[in-house]
């Protein structure tokens, strides 16, 4: 019974971590988008680099 409680507790912890990770991904993507917008007004070469980083982040 205590094993089941421990498993339940672990599942809750994993769920919390997944929520934190999702939240961090959203924040990063938002920041990348802001960076993209800033860079777009400066130079297309930087945009390519930012997009590359963005696609790497989305893969995480």
PyMOL Python script that loads the backbone (N, CA, C, O; Angstrom):
from pymol import cmd

cmd.read_pdbstr("""\
ATOM      1  N   UNK A   1       0.833  -1.208   0.000  1.00  0.00           N
ATOM      2  CA  UNK A   1       0.000   0.000   0.000  1.00  0.00           C
ATOM      3  C   UNK A   1       0.863   1.252   0.000  1.00  0.00           C
ATOM      4  O   UNK A   1       0.567   2.220  -0.700  1.00  0.00           O
ATOM      5  N   UNK A   2       1.945   1.227   0.799  1.00  0.00           N
ATOM      6  CA  UNK A   2       2.844   2.383   0.818  1.00  0.00           C
ATOM      7  C   UNK A   2       3.598   2.466  -0.509  1.00  0.00           C
ATOM      8  O   UNK A   2       3.993   3.546  -0.950  1.00  0.00           O
ATOM      9  N   UNK A   3       3.790   1.298  -1.138  1.00  0.00           N
ATOM     10  CA  UNK A   3       4.427   1.299  -2.466  1.00  0.00           C
ATOM     11  C   UNK A   3       3.528   2.022  -3.465  1.00  0.00           C
ATOM     12  O   UNK A   3       4.007   2.825  -4.266  1.00  0.00           O
ATOM     13  N   UNK A   4       2.231   1.738  -3.420  1.00  0.00           N
ATOM     14  CA  UNK A   4       1.280   2.417  -4.294  1.00  0.00           C
ATOM     15  C   UNK A   4       1.256   3.915  -4.043  1.00  0.00           C
ATOM     16  O   UNK A   4       1.160   4.711  -4.977  1.00  0.00           O
ATOM     17  N   UNK A   5       1.344   4.294  -2.776  1.00  0.00           N
ATOM     18  CA  UNK A   5       1.382   5.712  -2.431  1.00  0.00           C
ATOM     19  C   UNK A   5       2.629   6.373  -3.012  1.00  0.00           C
ATOM     20  O   UNK A   5       2.578   7.482  -3.544  1.00  0.00           O
ATOM     21  N   UNK A   6       3.751   5.659  -2.895  1.00  0.00           N
ATOM     22  CA  UNK A   6       5.008   6.188  -3.438  1.00  0.00           C
ATOM     23  C   UNK A   6       4.927   6.343  -4.951  1.00  0.00           C
ATOM     24  O   UNK A   6       5.389   7.339  -5.507  1.00  0.00           O
ATOM     25  N   UNK A   7       4.342   5.356  -5.607  1.00  0.00           N
ATOM     26  CA  UNK A   7       4.188   5.407  -7.066  1.00  0.00           C
ATOM     27  C   UNK A   7       3.286   6.570  -7.453  1.00  0.00           C
ATOM     28  O   UNK A   7       3.576   7.298  -8.403  1.00  0.00           O
ATOM     29  N   UNK A   8       2.200   6.743  -6.725  1.00  0.00           N
ATOM     30  CA  UNK A   8       1.288   7.851  -6.986  1.00  0.00           C
ATOM     31  C   UNK A   8       1.989   9.180  -6.811  1.00  0.00           C
ATOM     32  O   UNK A   8       1.806  10.104  -7.603  1.00  0.00           O
ATOM     33  N   UNK A   9       2.792   9.268  -5.766  1.00  0.00           N
ATOM     34  CA  UNK A   9       3.542  10.488  -5.485  1.00  0.00           C
ATOM     35  C   UNK A   9       4.565  10.768  -6.593  1.00  0.00           C
ATOM     36  O   UNK A   9       4.731  11.912  -7.017  1.00  0.00           O
ATOM     37  N   UNK A  10       5.238   9.729  -7.051  1.00  0.00           N
ATOM     38  CA  UNK A  10       6.190   9.876  -8.151  1.00  0.00           C
ATOM     39  C   UNK A  10       5.495  10.344  -9.417  1.00  0.00           C
ATOM     40  O   UNK A  10       6.000  11.215 -10.125  1.00  0.00           O
ATOM     41  N   UNK A  11       4.338   9.765  -9.701  1.00  0.00           N
ATOM     42  CA  UNK A  11       3.574  10.173 -10.886  1.00  0.00           C
ATOM     43  C   UNK A  11       3.187  11.646 -10.811  1.00  0.00           C
ATOM     44  O   UNK A  11       3.233  12.360 -11.812  1.00  0.00           O
ATOM     45  N   UNK A  12       2.807  12.093  -9.617  1.00  0.00           N
ATOM     46  CA  UNK A  12       2.477  13.514  -9.434  1.00  0.00           C
ATOM     47  C   UNK A  12       3.688  14.388  -9.685  1.00  0.00           C
ATOM     48  O   UNK A  12       3.591  15.438 -10.321  1.00  0.00           O
ATOM     49  N   UNK A  13       4.845  13.942  -9.173  1.00  0.00           N
ATOM     50  CA  UNK A  13       6.081  14.706  -9.375  1.00  0.00           C
ATOM     51  C   UNK A  13       6.447  14.791 -10.849  1.00  0.00           C
ATOM     52  O   UNK A  13       6.850  15.846 -11.340  1.00  0.00           O
ATOM     53  N   UNK A  14       6.302  13.669 -11.553  1.00  0.00           N
ATOM     54  CA  UNK A  14       6.592  13.645 -12.991  1.00  0.00           C
ATOM     55  C   UNK A  14       5.636  14.577 -13.725  1.00  0.00           C
ATOM     56  O   UNK A  14       6.043  15.313 -14.624  1.00  0.00           O
ATOM     57  N   UNK A  15       4.374  14.542 -13.341  1.00  0.00           N
ATOM     58  CA  UNK A  15       3.373  15.425 -13.948  1.00  0.00           C
ATOM     59  C   UNK A  15       3.735  16.883 -13.731  1.00  0.00           C
ATOM     60  O   UNK A  15       3.623  17.701 -14.645  1.00  0.00           O
ATOM     61  N   UNK A  16       4.171  17.208 -12.516  1.00  0.00           N
ATOM     62  CA  UNK A  16       4.580  18.585 -12.203  1.00  0.00           C
ATOM     63  C   UNK A  16       5.775  18.997 -13.052  1.00  0.00           C
ATOM     64  O   UNK A  16       5.810  20.102 -13.595  1.00  0.00           O
ATOM     65  N   UNK A  17       6.749  18.107 -13.164  1.00  0.00           N
ATOM     66  CA  UNK A  17       7.940  18.404 -13.967  1.00  0.00           C
ATOM     67  C   UNK A  17       7.566  18.620 -15.430  1.00  0.00           C
ATOM     68  O   UNK A  17       8.091  19.522 -16.082  1.00  0.00           O
ATOM     69  N   UNK A  18       6.658  17.793 -15.944  1.00  0.00           N
ATOM     70  CA  UNK A  18       6.214  17.959 -17.334  1.00  0.00           C
ATOM     71  C   UNK A  18       5.544  19.308 -17.535  1.00  0.00           C
ATOM     72  O   UNK A  18       5.737  19.956 -18.564  1.00  0.00           O
ATOM     73  N   UNK A  19       4.754  19.733 -16.551  1.00  0.00           N
ATOM     74  CA  UNK A  19       4.108  21.049 -16.642  1.00  0.00           C
ATOM     75  C   UNK A  19       5.139  22.162 -16.647  1.00  0.00           C
ATOM     76  O   UNK A  19       5.024  23.124 -17.407  1.00  0.00           O
ATOM     77  N   UNK A  20       6.153  22.027 -15.791  1.00  0.00           N
ATOM     78  CA  UNK A  20       7.209  23.038 -15.726  1.00  0.00           C
ATOM     79  C   UNK A  20       7.961  23.092 -17.056  1.00  0.00           C
ATOM     80  O   UNK A  20       8.242  24.175 -17.568  1.00  0.00           O
ATOM     81  N   UNK A  21       8.286  21.926 -17.613  1.00  0.00           N
ATOM     82  CA  UNK A  21       9.004  21.855 -18.892  1.00  0.00           C
ATOM     83  C   UNK A  21       8.177  22.507 -19.998  1.00  0.00           C
ATOM     84  O   UNK A  21       8.707  23.284 -20.792  1.00  0.00           O
ATOM     85  N   UNK A  22       6.876  22.194 -20.054  1.00  0.00           N
ATOM     86  CA  UNK A  22       6.000  22.787 -21.071  1.00  0.00           C
ATOM     87  C   UNK A  22       5.967  24.304 -20.938  1.00  0.00           C
ATOM     88  O   UNK A  22       6.029  25.033 -21.927  1.00  0.00           O
ATOM     89  N   UNK A  23       5.868  24.759 -19.698  1.00  0.00           N
ATOM     90  CA  UNK A  23       5.838  26.192 -19.433  1.00  0.00           C
ATOM     91  C   UNK A  23       7.135  26.858 -19.892  1.00  0.00           C
ATOM     92  O   UNK A  23       7.107  27.924 -20.507  1.00  0.00           O
ATOM     93  N   UNK A  24       8.268  26.227 -19.590  1.00  0.00           N
ATOM     94  CA  UNK A  24       9.571  26.777 -20.000  1.00  0.00           C
ATOM     95  C   UNK A  24       9.702  26.798 -21.518  1.00  0.00           C
ATOM     96  O   UNK A  24      10.232  27.755 -22.083  1.00  0.00           O
ATOM     97  N   UNK A  25       9.222  25.750 -22.180  1.00  0.00           N
ATOM     98  CA  UNK A  25       9.260  25.703 -23.648  1.00  0.00           C
ATOM     99  C   UNK A  25       8.473  26.865 -24.240  1.00  0.00           C
ATOM    100  O   UNK A  25       8.927  27.525 -25.175  1.00  0.00           O
ATOM    101  N   UNK A  26       7.274  27.109 -23.678  1.00  0.00           N
ATOM    102  CA  UNK A  26       6.434  28.204 -24.176  1.00  0.00           C
ATOM    103  C   UNK A  26       7.144  29.537 -24.003  1.00  0.00           C
ATOM    104  O   UNK A  26       7.141  30.375 -24.905  1.00  0.00           O
ATOM    105  N   UNK A  27       7.755  29.728 -22.828  1.00  0.00           N
ATOM    106  CA  UNK A  27       8.468  30.980 -22.569  1.00  0.00           C
ATOM    107  C   UNK A  27       9.637  31.153 -23.532  1.00  0.00           C
ATOM    108  O   UNK A  27       9.865  32.241 -24.060  1.00  0.00           O
ATOM    109  N   UNK A  28      10.378  30.059 -23.754  1.00  0.00           N
ATOM    110  CA  UNK A  28      11.510  30.112 -24.681  1.00  0.00           C
ATOM    111  C   UNK A  28      11.050  30.428 -26.088  1.00  0.00           C
ATOM    112  O   UNK A  28      11.644  31.263 -26.770  1.00  0.00           O
ATOM    113  N   UNK A  29       9.987  29.758 -26.526  1.00  0.00           N
ATOM    114  CA  UNK A  29       9.470  30.001 -27.874  1.00  0.00           C
ATOM    115  C   UNK A  29       9.006  31.434 -28.037  1.00  0.00           C
ATOM    116  O   UNK A  29       9.196  32.043 -29.090  1.00  0.00           O
ATOM    117  N   UNK A  30       8.387  31.978 -26.973  1.00  0.00           N
ATOM    118  CA  UNK A  30       7.930  33.364 -27.004  1.00  0.00           C
ATOM    119  C   UNK A  30       9.142  34.297 -27.121  1.00  0.00           C
ATOM    120  O   UNK A  30       9.125  35.256 -27.892  1.00  0.00           O
ATOM    121  N   UNK A  31      10.191  34.003 -26.346  1.00  0.00           N
ATOM    122  CA  UNK A  31      11.400  34.827 -26.377  1.00  0.00           C
ATOM    123  C   UNK A  31      12.074  34.735 -27.743  1.00  0.00           C
ATOM    124  O   UNK A  31      12.552  35.737 -28.275  1.00  0.00           O
ATOM    125  N   UNK A  32      12.109  33.530 -28.307  1.00  0.00           N
ATOM    126  CA  UNK A  32      12.698  33.338 -29.636  1.00  0.00           C
ATOM    127  C   UNK A  32      11.926  34.144 -30.668  1.00  0.00           C
ATOM    128  O   UNK A  32      12.515  34.747 -31.565  1.00  0.00           O
ATOM    129  N   UNK A  33      10.591  34.150 -30.535  1.00  0.00           N
ATOM    130  CA  UNK A  33       9.744  34.910 -31.465  1.00  0.00           C
ATOM    131  C   UNK A  33      10.058  36.404 -31.358  1.00  0.00           C
ATOM    132  O   UNK A  33      10.161  37.098 -32.370  1.00  0.00           O
ATOM    133  N   UNK A  34      10.211  36.891 -30.120  1.00  0.00           N
ATOM    134  CA  UNK A  34      10.558  38.305 -29.909  1.00  0.00           C
ATOM    135  C   UNK A  34      11.912  38.597 -30.556  1.00  0.00           C
ATOM    136  O   UNK A  34      12.083  39.610 -31.234  1.00  0.00           O
ATOM    137  N   UNK A  35      12.867  37.698 -30.339  1.00  0.00           N
ATOM    138  CA  UNK A  35      14.199  37.865 -30.933  1.00  0.00           C
ATOM    139  C   UNK A  35      14.108  37.880 -32.453  1.00  0.00           C
ATOM    140  O   UNK A  35      14.760  38.682 -33.122  1.00  0.00           O
ATOM    141  N   UNK A  36      13.287  36.977 -32.985  1.00  0.00           N
ATOM    142  CA  UNK A  36      13.094  36.908 -34.438  1.00  0.00           C
ATOM    143  C   UNK A  36      12.570  38.240 -34.964  1.00  0.00           C
ATOM    144  O   UNK A  36      13.064  38.766 -35.960  1.00  0.00           O
ATOM    145  N   UNK A  37      11.566  38.773 -34.281  1.00  0.00           N
ATOM    146  CA  UNK A  37      10.962  40.036 -34.706  1.00  0.00           C
ATOM    147  C   UNK A  37      11.986  41.167 -34.681  1.00  0.00           C
ATOM    148  O   UNK A  37      12.026  42.002 -35.585  1.00  0.00           O
ATOM    149  N   UNK A  38      12.822  41.184 -33.624  1.00  0.00           N
ATOM    150  CA  UNK A  38      13.840  42.232 -33.519  1.00  0.00           C
ATOM    151  C   UNK A  38      14.866  42.086 -34.646  1.00  0.00           C
ATOM    152  O   UNK A  38      15.279  43.064 -35.270  1.00  0.00           O
ATOM    153  N   UNK A  39      15.258  40.845 -34.882  1.00  0.00           N
ATOM    154  CA  UNK A  39      16.283  40.574 -35.888  1.00  0.00           C
ATOM    155  C   UNK A  39      15.763  40.833 -37.299  1.00  0.00           C
ATOM    156  O   UNK A  39      16.494  41.316 -38.163  1.00  0.00           O
ATOM    157  N   UNK A  40      14.495  40.507 -37.519  1.00  0.00           N
ATOM    158  CA  UNK A  40      13.906  40.709 -38.850  1.00  0.00           C
ATOM    159  C   UNK A  40      14.075  42.145 -39.323  1.00  0.00           C
ATOM    160  O   UNK A  40      14.247  42.405 -40.514  1.00  0.00           O
ATOM    161  N   UNK A  41      14.024  43.060 -38.386  1.00  0.00           N
ATOM    162  CA  UNK A  41      14.137  44.464 -38.765  1.00  0.00           C
ATOM    163  C   UNK A  41      15.594  44.849 -39.029  1.00  0.00           C
ATOM    164  O   UNK A  41      15.862  45.945 -39.522  1.00  0.00           O
ATOM    165  N   UNK A  42      16.533  43.963 -38.707  1.00  0.00           N
ATOM    166  CA  UNK A  42      17.951  44.290 -38.877  1.00  0.00           C
ATOM    167  C   UNK A  42      18.566  43.608 -40.095  1.00  0.00           C
ATOM    168  O   UNK A  42      19.113  44.267 -40.979  1.00  0.00           O
ATOM    169  N   UNK A  43      18.470  42.273 -40.129  1.00  0.00           N
ATOM    170  CA  UNK A  43      19.145  41.562 -41.207  1.00  0.00           C
ATOM    171  C   UNK A  43      18.597  40.158 -41.395  1.00  0.00           C
ATOM    172  O   UNK A  43      18.317  39.452 -40.426  1.00  0.00           O
ATOM    173  N   UNK A  44      18.448  39.763 -42.647  1.00  0.00           N
ATOM    174  CA  UNK A  44      17.894  38.439 -42.938  1.00  0.00           C
ATOM    175  C   UNK A  44      18.855  37.324 -42.533  1.00  0.00           C
ATOM    176  O   UNK A  44      18.420  36.212 -42.235  1.00  0.00           O
ATOM    177  N   UNK A  45      20.161  37.611 -42.518  1.00  0.00           N
ATOM    178  CA  UNK A  45      21.128  36.570 -42.161  1.00  0.00           C
ATOM    179  C   UNK A  45      20.941  36.111 -40.719  1.00  0.00           C
ATOM    180  O   UNK A  45      21.003  34.916 -40.429  1.00  0.00           O
ATOM    181  N   UNK A  46      20.713  37.067 -39.813  1.00  0.00           N
ATOM    182  CA  UNK A  46      20.495  36.717 -38.418  1.00  0.00           C
ATOM    183  C   UNK A  46      19.200  35.927 -38.263  1.00  0.00           C
ATOM    184  O   UNK A  46      19.110  35.026 -37.430  1.00  0.00           O
ATOM    185  N   UNK A  47      18.215  36.265 -39.057  1.00  0.00           N
ATOM    186  CA  UNK A  47      16.925  35.578 -38.985  1.00  0.00           C
ATOM    187  C   UNK A  47      17.101  34.084 -39.221  1.00  0.00           C
ATOM    188  O   UNK A  47      16.488  33.265 -38.537  1.00  0.00           O
ATOM    189  N   UNK A  48      17.940  33.735 -40.190  1.00  0.00           N
ATOM    190  CA  UNK A  48      18.185  32.322 -40.481  1.00  0.00           C
ATOM    191  C   UNK A  48      18.752  31.616 -39.247  1.00  0.00           C
ATOM    192  O   UNK A  48      18.356  30.495 -38.930  1.00  0.00           O
ATOM    193  N   UNK A  49      19.670  32.274 -38.564  1.00  0.00           N
ATOM    194  CA  UNK A  49      20.293  31.696 -37.370  1.00  0.00           C
ATOM    195  C   UNK A  49      19.253  31.518 -36.273  1.00  0.00           C
ATOM    196  O   UNK A  49      19.185  30.467 -35.637  1.00  0.00           O
ATOM    197  N   UNK A  50      18.445  32.550 -36.054  1.00  0.00           N
ATOM    198  CA  UNK A  50      17.404  32.486 -35.017  1.00  0.00           C
ATOM    199  C   UNK A  50      16.401  31.375 -35.331  1.00  0.00           C
ATOM    200  O   UNK A  50      15.975  30.642 -34.439  1.00  0.00           O
ATOM    201  N   UNK A  51      16.034  31.262 -36.592  1.00  0.00           N
ATOM    202  CA  UNK A  51      15.073  30.208 -36.978  1.00  0.00           C
ATOM    203  C   UNK A  51      15.661  28.830 -36.723  1.00  0.00           C
ATOM    204  O   UNK A  51      14.958  27.912 -36.301  1.00  0.00           O
ATOM    205  N   UNK A  52      16.958  28.692 -36.984  1.00  0.00           N
ATOM    206  CA  UNK A  52      17.638  27.420 -36.745  1.00  0.00           C
ATOM    207  C   UNK A  52      17.568  27.082 -35.249  1.00  0.00           C
ATOM    208  O   UNK A  52      17.228  25.962 -34.870  1.00  0.00           O
ATOM    209  N   UNK A  53      17.895  28.071 -34.413  1.00  0.00           N
ATOM    210  CA  UNK A  53      17.836  27.876 -32.961  1.00  0.00           C
ATOM    211  C   UNK A  53      16.405  27.519 -32.549  1.00  0.00           C
ATOM    212  O   UNK A  53      16.183  26.624 -31.733  1.00  0.00           O
ATOM    213  N   UNK A  54      15.452  28.229 -33.124  1.00  0.00           N
ATOM    214  CA  UNK A  54      14.049  27.998 -32.816  1.00  0.00           C
ATOM    215  C   UNK A  54      13.646  26.557 -33.140  1.00  0.00           C
ATOM    216  O   UNK A  54      12.950  25.912 -32.357  1.00  0.00           O
ATOM    217  N   UNK A  55      14.081  26.063 -34.284  1.00  0.00           N
ATOM    218  CA  UNK A  55      13.706  24.708 -34.665  1.00  0.00           C
ATOM    219  C   UNK A  55      14.376  23.680 -33.749  1.00  0.00           C
ATOM    220  O   UNK A  55      13.806  22.625 -33.470  1.00  0.00           O
ATOM    221  N   UNK A  56      15.583  23.995 -33.286  1.00  0.00           N
ATOM    222  CA  UNK A  56      16.259  23.100 -32.337  1.00  0.00           C
ATOM    223  C   UNK A  56      15.484  23.072 -31.018  1.00  0.00           C
ATOM    224  O   UNK A  56      15.274  22.009 -30.435  1.00  0.00           O
ATOM    225  N   UNK A  57      15.062  24.253 -30.555  1.00  0.00           N
ATOM    226  CA  UNK A  57      14.322  24.341 -29.293  1.00  0.00           C
ATOM    227  C   UNK A  57      13.006  23.570 -29.376  1.00  0.00           C
ATOM    228  O   UNK A  57      12.607  22.909 -28.418  1.00  0.00           O
ATOM    229  N   UNK A  58      12.338  23.657 -30.520  1.00  0.00           N
ATOM    230  CA  UNK A  58      11.062  22.964 -30.672  1.00  0.00           C
ATOM    231  C   UNK A  58      11.249  21.457 -30.634  1.00  0.00           C
ATOM    232  O   UNK A  58      10.327  20.716 -30.293  1.00  0.00           O
ATOM    233  N   UNK A  59      12.451  21.009 -30.986  1.00  0.00           N
ATOM    234  CA  UNK A  59      12.746  19.584 -30.950  1.00  0.00           C
ATOM    235  C   UNK A  59      12.989  19.056 -29.547  1.00  0.00           C
ATOM    236  O   UNK A  59      13.016  17.843 -29.342  1.00  0.00           O
ATOM    237  N   UNK A  60      13.165  19.939 -28.583  1.00  0.00           N
ATOM    238  CA  UNK A  60      13.444  19.504 -27.211  1.00  0.00           C
ATOM    239  C   UNK A  60      12.186  18.972 -26.532  1.00  0.00           C
ATOM    240  O   UNK A  60      12.237  18.563 -25.372  1.00  0.00           O
TER     241      UNK A  60
END
""", "prot")
cmd.dss("prot")
cmd.show_as("cartoon", "prot")
cmd.util.cbc("prot")
cmd.orient("prot")
